[in-house]
Amino acid sequence: MSQDYDSDRPAQDLSHGGPDNPLGRERGYSRGQIDTRSPRRGRKILLFAIGVIAVAAWTTWGGSIVSMNPTAARSAPATSKTVLSISQIASRVDSGLADVVSTDGYQQATAAGTGIVLTSAGEVLTNNHVIEGATSIDVTDIGNGQKYTATPVGYDATADVAVLQLQGTSGLTTPSLGDSATVQAGDRVVALGNAGGKGGTPSVVSGTVIALDQSISASDELSGASEQLTRLIQSNARIKPGDSGGPLVNSRGQVIGMDTAASSGYQFQSRSGQAVEHAYSIPIDQALSIAKQIESGTTTSDIHIGATAFLGVEIAPSSASGSGMGGFGASNQGSTSGVTIAGIVPRSPIALAGLTAGDMITAVGGRSIFTANNVAQTLLRYHPGDKISITWVDQHGRSHATTLTLTSGPAA
């Protein structure tokens, strides 16, 4: 089993189920035994980064997705009205892409992904799972070859969409965006990205659209959290690790989707008997709608704007979930339900409050806590500097409550 990088972000096709996944630290199928022994140190070329993290504070965007000024940006070559070859498509789209590398300083690991440049001022669209777990983010623009520091403007973890702002940029090239509502099964598509995390000239794979409006379930084996992604474009383009956040492009050179998941390590048999790998892409119309809400500063139950609030706690997995250290799991000590602490980040808010491994958190912000999603959804409403109440039961069964001040931390 290779440990050079994790397999592409697998997802369970709800109509077919899924295979065993040999590697941890990624989104996994809900069926099969997961090996969570992936290394905690060293370079990790992932489509999905997780762990205890802190991200830089949000800065004001320098452009507008809602009303991009075409005279202010260097657009990629005009969209063709005729069918283009794969090389022609790549030459039209490459300059509007970016390599995204996020670093998890707590676990000494990096994650590689892809971004789509939205504005000349440096707004970049990518998957949330590409930057999740990042203490720092570096982005290299393919159009000019320059490397920039990036900060998250906001994200929607449930839809796996994030928007970054590159620092000190201007005049970046943007790709031509299409209308995902016009996509049909059988359409030829091309996926471009940072396959293998190698950087440089984007990788290119081709395929056809298999189905529309697909739903998949992706789960995080360490946190135990899961999300349902819907309305996805399904194709047989063989995307690889590092392609997440990259564009799915039609035969006229227009971006019609953002690649987010693949049935890596598992192949469906076609009617001809040949193995077909499935890739899933978020329709570009859907991704842009979320990006516009992020740009407007609109916080919802799913969308978080700016830096993420940080508790600094690692939650023990439940015995039923089988997830590894760091996963959220429900526990029950006597008649008290909550989540049990497996570890504490030194000098974090939770550490300063006096909680220790083995204690059980029962409520955060006045809300009862049972799962990872409870914690994540609660923290979406908070930002660094906010105060929040915590209640817990220690290992001797004594109840406690306190109010602590949140610091900067990971995407929920």
FENZI-V849738 format. One record per residue. N is the residue number from 1. RES is the residue in three letters. PHI is phi in whole degrees, 0 to 359 (* if undefined). PSI is psi in degrees with one decimal (none if undefined). OMEGA is omega in radians with two decimals (none if undefined). Layout:
BEGIN
N|RES|PHI|PSI|OMEGA + N|RES|PHI|PSI|OMEGA
END
This chain:
BEGIN
1|MET|*|121.1|-3.10 + 2|SER|288|140.8|3.09 + 3|GLN|247|13.7|-3.13 + 4|ASP|295|-40.0|3.07 + 5|TYR|199|159.8|3.12 + 6|ASP|286|155.7|3.07 + 7|SER|293|161.0|-3.12 + 8|ASP|304|154.7|-2.99 + 9|ARG|300|101.4|-3.07 + 10|PRO|285|154.9|3.11 + 11|ALA|214|143.9|-3.13 + 12|GLN|279|119.0|3.00 + 13|ASP|286|117.7|-3.00 + 14|LEU|296|-21.4|-3.11 + 15|SER|270|-13.7|-3.06 + 16|HIS|235|-12.8|-3.03 + 17|GLY|77|-167.9|-3.09 + 18|GLY|209|170.1|-3.06 + 19|PRO|267|177.2|2.95 + 20|ASP|293|145.6|3.13 + 21|ASN|245|117.8|-3.00 + 22|PRO|285|-11.0|-3.06 + 23|LEU|237|149.8|3.05 + 24|GLY|266|-158.1|3.12 + 25|ARG|52|41.7|3.12 + 26|GLU|199|174.4|3.04 + 27|ARG|285|131.7|-3.02 + 28|GLY|236|161.6|3.01 + 29|TYR|295|153.6|-3.14 + 30|SER|279|-10.4|3.12 + 31|ARG|251|150.5|3.06 + 32|GLY|96|159.9|-3.13 + 33|GLN|273|131.9|-3.11 + 34|ILE|257|129.4|3.05 + 35|ASP|274|114.5|-3.08 + 36|THR|259|24.6|-3.07 + 37|ARG|268|19.4|3.14 + 38|SER|299|146.7|-3.04 + 39|PRO|297|144.0|-3.13 + 40|ARG|272|-14.3|-3.09 + 41|ARG|237|158.6|3.09 + 42|GLY|96|176.1|-3.08 + 43|ARG|287|132.6|3.10 + 44|LYS|237|118.5|3.10 + 45|ILE|266|98.3|-2.98 + 46|LEU|240|161.6|2.85 + 47|LEU|264|-9.2|-3.05 + 48|PHE|216|123.3|-3.13 + 49|ALA|246|133.7|-3.13 + 50|ILE|225|171.7|3.08 + 51|GLY|131|179.3|3.09 + 52|VAL|279|121.2|-2.96 + 53|ILE|216|171.3|2.98 + 54|ALA|221|138.4|3.14 + 55|VAL|243|157.3|-3.11 + 56|ALA|293|158.4|-3.13 + 57|ALA|291|154.1|-3.12 + 58|TRP|289|139.7|3.01 + 59|THR|242|158.1|-3.11 + 60|THR|293|138.2|3.12 + 61|TRP|292|150.3|3.12 + 62|GLY|259|7.3|-3.11 + 63|GLY|210|-172.0|-3.10 + 64|SER|223|124.7|3.05 + 65|ILE|286|-33.4|-3.06 + 66|VAL|294|-40.4|-3.10 + 67|SER|222|71.5|3.13 + 68|MET|294|139.4|3.12 + 69|ASN|269|108.4|-3.05 + 70|PRO|296|-21.7|-3.13 + 71|THR|278|-14.9|-3.09 + 72|ALA|267|-14.2|-3.10 + 73|ALA|244|149.1|3.01 + 74|ARG|273|103.6|-3.12 + 75|SER|280|153.2|3.03 + 76|ALA|296|164.6|-3.14 + 77|PRO|311|145.5|-3.06 + 78|ALA|305|147.3|3.13 + 79|THR|298|136.0|3.14 + 80|SER|277|147.5|3.06 + 81|LYS|270|-7.5|3.13 + 82|THR|248|164.5|3.13 + 83|VAL|290|131.1|-3.10 + 84|LEU|257|157.5|3.03 + 85|SER|283|167.4|3.14 + 86|ILE|299|-42.9|-3.14 + 87|SER|294|-35.5|3.10 + 88|GLN|293|-39.9|3.10 + 89|ILE|297|-45.3|-3.13 + 90|ALA|299|-42.0|-3.11 + 91|SER|294|-27.4|3.13 + 92|ARG|279|-28.0|-3.00 + 93|VAL|258|-32.6|-3.02 + 94|ASP|314|-47.4|-3.02 + 95|SER|292|-11.6|3.12 + 96|GLY|259|15.0|-3.12 + 97|LEU|246|170.9|-3.13 + 98|ALA|212|147.4|3.01 + 99|ASP|270|129.9|-3.12 + 100|VAL|247|125.0|3.08 + 101|VAL|235|117.0|3.12 + 102|SER|252|140.8|-3.09 + 103|THR|246|129.7|3.06 + 104|ASP|260|98.5|-3.08 + 105|GLY|293|-24.0|-3.13 + 106|TYR|286|-38.5|-3.10 + 107|GLN|254|6.2|3.09 + 108|GLN|54|50.9|-3.14 + 109|ALA|223|155.9|3.08 + 110|THR|236|155.6|3.12 + 111|ALA|230|136.3|-3.11 + 112|ALA|249|138.3|3.10 + 113|GLY|209|-163.9|-3.07 + 114|THR|230|154.3|3.08 + 115|GLY|226|155.2|3.08 + 116|ILE|248|121.4|-3.11 + 117|VAL|288|124.0|-3.10 + 118|LEU|263|-34.2|-3.12 + 119|THR|221|159.8|3.14 + 120|SER|295|-24.5|-3.11 + 121|ALA|277|-0.5|2.99 + 122|GLY|104|23.4|2.97 + 123|GLU|279|131.0|-3.08 + 124|VAL|233|132.0|3.12 + 125|LEU|265|135.5|3.08 + 126|THR|206|178.2|3.04 + 127|ASN|282|145.5|3.06 + 128|ASN|297|-35.9|-3.09 + 129|HIS|290|-14.8|3.06 + 130|VAL|289|-36.6|-3.08 + 131|ILE|256|-9.2|-3.13 + 132|GLU|298|130.0|-3.10 + 133|GLY|94|7.6|-3.03 + 134|ALA|268|130.1|2.94 + 135|THR|269|-19.0|3.04 + 136|SER|206|153.0|-3.11 + 137|ILE|227|128.8|3.06 + 138|ASP|243|137.2|-3.12 + 139|VAL|231|129.6|3.07 + 140|THR|253|119.2|3.12 + 141|ASP|284|125.9|-3.12 + 142|ILE|291|-34.1|-3.09 + 143|GLY|298|-41.3|-3.11 + 144|ASN|244|-5.3|3.10 + 145|GLY|76|6.2|-3.09 + 146|GLN|271|146.1|3.11 + 147|LYS|259|135.0|-3.08 + 148|TYR|230|152.9|2.94 + 149|THR|277|139.1|-3.12 + 150|ALA|236|149.4|3.03 + 151|THR|234|143.7|3.11 + 152|PRO|290|129.5|3.02 + 153|VAL|278|-36.3|3.13 + 154|GLY|175|173.1|-3.12 + 155|TYR|202|158.8|2.98 + 156|ASP|236|99.4|-3.07 + 157|ALA|294|-32.8|-3.10 + 158|THR|289|-26.1|3.10 + 159|ALA|258|-4.6|3.13 + 160|ASP|61|44.0|3.12 + 161|VAL|236|135.1|3.08 + 162|ALA|220|151.7|3.07 + 163|VAL|237|131.4|3.13 + 164|LEU|249|155.4|3.01 + 165|GLN|242|120.2|3.07 + 166|LEU|279|144.2|-3.08 + 167|GLN|267|133.2|3.05 + 168|GLY|71|36.5|-3.11 + 169|THR|249|157.7|3.00 + 170|SER|194|152.3|3.07 + 171|GLY|68|25.9|3.13 + 172|LEU|286|151.7|3.12 + 173|THR|276|138.2|3.10 + 174|THR|245|144.0|3.12 + 175|PRO|281|165.3|3.08 + 176|SER|281|126.4|-3.13 + 177|LEU|262|133.1|-3.13 + 178|GLY|261|-166.1|-3.14 + 179|ASP|247|107.4|-3.09 + 180|SER|292|-14.9|3.12 + 181|ALA|290|-16.7|-3.12 + 182|THR|268|-4.6|-3.11 + 183|VAL|291|138.8|3.14 + 184|GLN|228|153.3|3.06 + 185|ALA|301|136.3|-3.11 + 186|GLY|99|-13.9|3.12 + 187|ASP|296|141.4|3.06 + 188|ARG|280|136.8|-3.12 + 189|VAL|224|159.0|3.09 + 190|VAL|230|133.2|3.08 + 191|ALA|249|131.2|3.13 + 192|LEU|239|150.2|-3.14 + 193|GLY|180|-167.9|-3.09 + 194|ASN|258|57.1|-3.06 + 195|ALA|303|130.2|3.14 + 196|GLY|76|1.1|-3.12 + 197|GLY|66|25.6|-3.06 + 198|LYS|280|-21.5|-3.13 + 199|GLY|74|-176.5|3.12 + 200|GLY|78|-149.2|-3.11 + 201|THR|302|126.3|-3.09 + 202|PRO|301|144.2|3.03 + 203|SER|287|156.9|-3.09 + 204|VAL|224|129.0|2.99 + 205|VAL|226|150.0|-3.12 + 206|SER|241|165.3|3.12 + 207|GLY|184|-163.6|3.09 + 208|THR|227|155.4|3.09 + 209|VAL|287|126.5|-3.14 + 210|ILE|268|-44.4|-3.08 + 211|ALA|203|161.9|3.12 + 212|LEU|242|166.4|3.04 + 213|ASP|55|44.7|-3.11 + 214|GLN|269|152.2|3.10 + 215|SER|239|136.8|3.09 + 216|ILE|225|160.7|3.07 + 217|SER|240|123.6|3.13 + 218|ALA|242|135.9|-3.12 + 219|SER|232|150.9|3.13 + 220|ASP|261|114.4|-3.04 + 221|GLU|292|-25.1|3.13 + 222|LEU|275|-41.6|-3.10 + 223|SER|272|-22.2|-3.11 + 224|GLY|82|-8.2|3.14 + 225|ALA|285|151.3|3.11 + 226|SER|221|161.7|3.12 + 227|GLU|217|150.5|3.11 + 228|GLN|254|118.9|3.09 + 229|LEU|258|132.2|-3.05 + 230|THR|234|169.1|3.07 + 231|ARG|62|27.7|-3.06 + 232|LEU|279|152.7|3.00 + 233|ILE|271|126.9|3.13 + 234|GLN|254|128.6|3.12 + 235|SER|224|175.0|3.08 + 236|ASN|252|20.8|3.03 + 237|ALA|293|131.2|-3.02 + 238|ARG|271|74.5|3.12 + 239|ILE|288|156.1|-3.03 + 240|LYS|233|173.6|3.06 + 241|PRO|306|133.8|-3.10 + 242|GLY|100|-15.2|-3.12 + 243|ASP|278|-14.6|-3.13 + 244|SER|304|135.2|-3.11 + 245|GLY|91|-10.1|-3.14 + 246|GLY|279|167.2|-3.04 + 247|PRO|273|145.3|2.87 + 248|LEU|259|123.8|-2.95 + 249|VAL|240|140.8|3.11 + 250|ASN|277|-180.0|-3.04 + 251|SER|287|-5.7|3.09 + 252|ARG|256|8.6|3.08 + 253|GLY|84|21.1|3.14 + 254|GLN|256|137.6|3.08 + 255|VAL|285|120.6|-3.13 + 256|ILE|241|1.1|3.11 + 257|GLY|194|166.7|3.06 + 258|MET|238|119.1|-3.08 + 259|ASP|295|135.3|-3.07 + 260|THR|222|-22.1|-3.09 + 261|ALA|205|157.8|3.10 + 262|ALA|210|152.9|3.12 + 263|SER|273|58.8|-3.11 + 264|SER|296|139.1|3.12 + 265|GLY|79|1.8|-3.13 + 266|TYR|216|133.3|-3.10 + 267|GLN|232|135.2|3.06 + 268|PHE|273|145.1|3.12 + 269|GLN|272|127.2|3.09 + 270|SER|282|173.0|-3.14 + 271|ARG|296|-26.5|3.13 + 272|SER|280|-5.5|-3.14 + 273|GLY|93|-3.3|-3.14 + 274|GLN|273|146.6|3.13 + 275|ALA|285|136.2|-3.13 + 276|VAL|233|121.6|3.07 + 277|GLU|274|142.9|-3.11 + 278|HIS|255|134.2|3.03 + 279|ALA|240|149.3|-3.11 + 280|TYR|234|134.8|-3.09 + 281|SER|230|139.9|3.05 + 282|ILE|284|126.0|3.10 + 283|PRO|306|138.0|-3.07 + 284|ILE|297|-32.8|3.11 + 285|ASP|298|-40.9|3.13 + 286|GLN|292|-44.3|-3.14 + 287|ALA|296|-41.5|-3.13 + 288|LEU|291|-34.6|3.11 + 289|SER|298|-42.7|3.10 + 290|ILE|292|-40.7|3.13 + 291|ALA|299|-37.7|3.12 + 292|LYS|293|-37.9|3.08 + 293|GLN|295|-40.0|3.09 + 294|ILE|297|-45.4|-3.13 + 295|GLU|300|-36.9|-3.11 + 296|SER|285|-8.6|-3.12 + 297|GLY|79|21.5|-3.09 + 298|THR|276|108.4|3.08 + 299|THR|273|132.4|3.08 + 300|THR|232|-172.0|3.10 + 301|SER|294|-18.0|-3.13 + 302|ASP|247|-30.5|-3.05 + 303|ILE|266|127.5|3.08 + 304|HIS|250|134.8|3.13 + 305|ILE|252|132.3|3.06 + 306|GLY|80|-160.9|-3.08 + 307|ALA|293|149.5|-3.10 + 308|THR|268|139.6|3.08 + 309|ALA|290|145.9|-3.00 + 310|PHE|231|127.3|3.06 + 311|LEU|266|-40.6|-3.14 + 312|GLY|86|37.8|-3.10 + 313|VAL|235|140.8|3.03 + 314|GLU|252|127.7|-3.03 + 315|ILE|258|135.2|3.14 + 316|ALA|291|144.3|3.10 + 317|PRO|287|155.2|3.02 + 318|SER|279|154.6|-3.13 + 319|SER|294|-25.1|-3.11 + 320|ALA|282|-31.7|-3.05 + 321|SER|284|-33.5|-3.12 + 322|GLY|71|11.4|-3.12 + 323|SER|281|163.3|-3.06 + 324|GLY|277|-176.1|-3.14 + 325|MET|302|137.6|-3.13 + 326|GLY|103|-15.6|3.13 + 327|GLY|285|153.7|3.06 + 328|PHE|269|133.0|3.09 + 329|GLY|216|148.8|3.12 + 330|ALA|281|142.2|3.11 + 331|SER|228|168.8|3.10 + 332|ASN|212|115.2|3.07 + 333|GLN|252|104.2|-3.06 + 334|GLY|68|-123.2|-3.13 + 335|SER|261|6.3|-3.08 + 336|THR|259|127.8|3.11 + 337|SER|253|146.6|3.13 + 338|GLY|176|-157.3|3.09 + 339|VAL|238|136.3|-3.05 + 340|THR|269|136.4|-3.12 + 341|ILE|281|127.4|3.08 + 342|ALA|263|-28.9|-3.12 + 343|GLY|198|159.5|-3.12 + 344|ILE|233|133.3|3.05 + 345|VAL|285|125.0|-3.12 + 346|PRO|304|139.8|3.08 + 347|ARG|63|15.0|3.07 + 348|SER|277|167.1|3.13 + 349|PRO|304|-39.9|-3.10 + 350|ILE|290|-33.2|3.10 + 351|ALA|291|-42.8|-3.14 + 352|LEU|294|-24.2|3.12 + 353|ALA|281|-10.3|3.07 + 354|GLY|96|5.8|3.10 + 355|LEU|285|151.8|-3.13 + 356|THR|224|165.9|3.10 + 357|ALA|302|136.2|-3.10 + 358|GLY|102|-22.2|3.05 + 359|ASP|290|157.6|3.13 + 360|MET|243|120.0|3.07 + 361|ILE|280|126.6|-3.10 + 362|THR|252|-23.0|3.14 + 363|ALA|205|145.3|3.07 + 364|VAL|227|125.7|-3.14 + 365|GLY|61|30.5|3.12 + 366|GLY|82|1.8|-3.14 + 367|ARG|252|134.6|3.10 + 368|SER|296|141.9|-3.08 + 369|ILE|245|128.1|3.10 + 370|PHE|231|-28.1|-3.03 + 371|THR|219|174.2|3.08 + 372|ALA|300|-41.5|-3.11 + 373|ASN|297|-33.3|3.09 + 374|ASN|300|-45.2|3.14 + 375|VAL|294|-48.8|-3.09 + 376|ALA|300|-47.4|-3.11 + 377|GLN|294|-34.2|3.10 + 378|THR|294|-45.1|-3.10 + 379|LEU|291|-20.5|3.10 + 380|LEU|302|-27.8|-3.08 + 381|ARG|276|-4.1|-3.04 + 382|TYR|243|162.3|3.11 + 383|HIS|225|162.0|3.08 + 384|PRO|307|135.8|-3.11 + 385|GLY|98|-19.7|3.09 + 386|ASP|288|151.9|3.04 + 387|LYS|262|144.9|-3.11 + 388|ILE|215|144.8|3.13 + 389|SER|272|144.5|3.11 + 390|ILE|228|132.8|3.00 + 391|THR|238|143.2|-3.12 + 392|TRP|207|166.0|3.08 + 393|VAL|240|126.2|-3.12 + 394|ASP|280|180.0|-3.05 + 395|GLN|290|-10.8|3.09 + 396|HIS|261|4.0|3.11 + 397|GLY|87|5.8|3.14 + 398|ARG|275|138.4|3.13 + 399|SER|270|144.8|3.14 + 400|HIS|221|158.5|3.05 + 401|ALA|210|143.7|3.11 + 402|THR|205|169.6|3.03 + 403|THR|240|129.1|-3.12 + 404|LEU|235|164.9|3.12 + 405|THR|256|125.4|-3.09 + 406|LEU|284|150.7|3.06 + 407|THR|243|-176.7|3.13 + 408|SER|289|143.8|-3.10 + 409|GLY|199|-162.2|-2.98 + 410|PRO|283|161.6|2.98 + 411|ALA|298|140.6|-3.09 + 412|ALA|293|none|none
END
